[in-house]
């Protein structure tokens, strides 16, 4: 009988601990994963979100045609940090929000425009950032289109107008469309697959976007913001 009593005591004790853990998760949803503490440092290395950072790019042949800056960092209602990236071109200005969320850099959305930031399914980068690592997808405005991304190469060095960078990861971007049989196939332009590549440098972020062997977007200056 004493053994049975001990069993019931341990059983109820474990149930109590599990219940308390459950309450803790309800009180702090996602917060344990919000910043990818320790486990996903490669995301912070290749996609820094330091307040006040500025990236200036040559864009589509226009010198200083795109200026990106981190204008604000704040916590959402779940305690997840969101940083606002402001993009300015000769055509106008737009904002995008990003968060570290577990093993991904997640793009955020605002609905309605100017309202609260909400989570989306749009993944910008996924850890681990290595060749033969994970493949991630982005949905498009049409349900008949989607994009797939993966790290295909790590360049020992890469030179752009902003300088020479080491250990640059190359992210391949393939586009897919549904055919008449409702099956996915790679998008073709003039009989060729539409594939572009993004280049990320450690402690800087995106330094270029290339298509058909040419950089359509090339970093010419980077000004780091506040260090965390």
N, C-alpha and C positions, 0 to 999 in steps of 0.2 A: 504493500500500500504506500509506503513512503516514496518508493520509486515513481509510482503513478502520480502522486502529488507533485513531485519535483518536475515531472514531464509537463503537467498542466501549468505550473508556474512559469517554466521556460517558454512554453507555447504562447501564453498570454503576454509575456514580456516582449517576445519577438513581434507579436501582432501590434503591440503598443508602439514599438520603435518604427515599424513600417508605416503605421498610421501618422506618426509625427513627421516622417519623411515625406509622405504624401501631402500633408498640409503645407510643408515647406515649399514643395514644388508648385502647389497652387498659389502660394503667396508670391513666388518669384519665378513666373513662367519664363523660360528661355534664358534667364539672367546668367545661369551657370555656363552657358555656351556663348553668351553675347560677344565676348571679345576673343574667343579662341585662346584663352590664357595658356601659355606654355606649349600647347600641342600643335598649333598652327601658325607658328612664327613666320613661316615662309610667306604667308599672305600679307602680313604687315611689312615684310621686307620688300616684296615686289609690288604691293599696292598700298603705299603709305597714305595716311589720311591726316596729316598734321595741319592744324589750323594755320592759315596764312600762306600755305604753299602755293607757288605759281609755276605753271608750265606754259611756255610759249612755243608754238609750233608753226612751221611752214605747212600750209594746208592747201592742197590742190593747186600748187604752184604759186600761191599767194604768200609772200613773206609776212611773218607774224600774223597769218590769217586766222589763227585760233589761239585764244588765251584761256586757259583753264585755271581756276583758283578755288581753294577750299575757303569758303566764306563763313561757314558756321558749323559747329559740332554741338549736338545736344542729345539728351536721353529721351526716348519715346516713353509711352505709358507703361511699357514692360521693362524699362530700365536698359534697353538696348541702345547703344550709341549710334547716331546717324550723323554723317558728315555731308554737307551740301557742297557739291562741285558746280561752280558757275562757269558756263562755257560762252565765250563772247566771240562772235565773228562779225564780218562786215554785213552779214545778213540779219543779225539780231543776237539776242541773248537767250539762253535756256539754262535750266537748273536740273541737276540729277542728284539723288541721294543714294548713299552707300553705307552698308554696315558689315562688320565682321560678324558672321553668324555660324558658329561651329566650324566646319571645314570649308566654308565658302565665303567669298565676298559677294554680298547680295545687293542687287539694285532695289531701291525702294520706290514706291509710287505714292502720289498724292491724289486722293479722291475725296471731295472735289478739288479742283485746282486751287492751291493755296491752303488746303485743309491739312489734316494730320497725315503724317507719313505712315504708310501701311507696308506690310511685307508683300513681296511679289515672288514669282517663280523664276525670275530672271537672275541667273548666276553669272557673275563677271569672271571669277576665277575659282578653281576648286583645288584644294590641297589633297595629296602632295603634288607640288609643282615639279614633276619630273617626267622624263620620257617613259612611255609605257604606263603612265599614271592614268587617272580617271578621265572619262569622256563626259562632258556636260552639254546640256542643250539649252537653247533659248527659243521661246515661242515667238511668233511673228504676229502682225496685226491680223493676218488671215490664218484660219485653222488649216489651210492647205499648204502652209509654208512653215519651215523650221530651220534652225541652224544648229550645227554641232561643233564643239570646240575640244581641243586636246593639245597638250604640250608635245611637240614633235622633235624639238632639238634644244640643246643648250650651247650657245656660242661662247667660246672662251673670251672673245673680245668682239665688239661691234662699234664702229665709228659712225657718228651722226654729226650734224653741225654743232651740237652742244658739247661734243667731245667724244672720248673713247670710254667705253664701259665694258666691264668684265662680267662673266657668268650671266649672259643675257638669255632669258628663256624665250622660245619662239612658240606662239600659240597659233595653231592652224584653225581656220574658220571655214567650214563647208556649209553650203546652202542646199536645202532639199525642198522639193515640191511634189505634190501628189499628181500622179498621171491619171488618165481616163479610167484606169482600173482601180483607182484609189490606193495605189501603192506608191511608196516613197522612192524618189529617184533624185540623183544629184542635179542641181540646176545648171543649165548649159547656156553659154552666151557665144554665139557664132561658132557653135560646135565644140566649145571648150568649157571645161568645168569652171565654175565661178568659185575660186578659192583665194582667200587673202590671209595675211599673216600679221599678227601683232607682236611687238617686241617689248619686253619688260626688263628693266635693269634694277638691280638691288639698290634699295635706299633712294630710288628715284621714281620708279613706276614706268608708265608707258613712254617709250622713247621713239616709237615709230609704228606705222601701219603700212604694209606693202601689198602690192598687187601686180602680178606679171613682172616681178623682178624690180619694180620701182617703188619708192616710198611716196605714198600719197599724203602722208602725215609724218613730219619729221621734227623732232625736238631741236630747238635752237637755243633755248635757255631754260634753266631750272633754278628756282629760288626756294630753298627749303623753308618751311614754316617752323612753328614751335615744336621743339623736341619733347617727346613724352617720357 
